[in-house]
Amino acid sequence: MEQPNQTYINSLSGDDKAFKQKLIDVIKKEFPEEKQVYFDNYHAKNYKLAADNVHKLKHKISILGLEKGYEVAVAYENNLLEGSANQKDLFEAILTNITKYLEEI
């Protein structure tokens, strides 16, 4: 499985370590909250709202350098809008992978 990384964050922040840390801190704060809202909406069968949550999460997926993960998120978002849970397990595996990564950095 593709691993999260800081390549894009590094390119945004350049040599500004304080700015880089601010970006990481924002992701570490927002990601768990957005992930939980996604799970809440999915389990409540609010697929339109869950699709909106996936839309927000896919930007963090992209920022963390997960190109294939981003593609999965796009497909899953579209599936949810159509009432399908196709790619759910793969998407949620990406969320788990990101969670572990954020706990380590």
Number of C-alpha atoms within 10 A of each C-alpha: 9 11 13 21 17 14 11 13 17 15 10 14 15 11 10 10 11 10 15 17 13 12 17 17 13 10 16 17 12 13 20 16 11 15 19 12 16 23 16 14 17 19 11 11 13 16 21 17 18 23 24 16 20 24 18 16 21 23 14 16 24 18 20 23 19 21 16 14 23 22 15 19 27 16 15 23 27 18 17 23 16 12 14 13 15 14 16 18 11 14 22 14 14 23 19 13 15 22 16 12 15 19 8 7 8
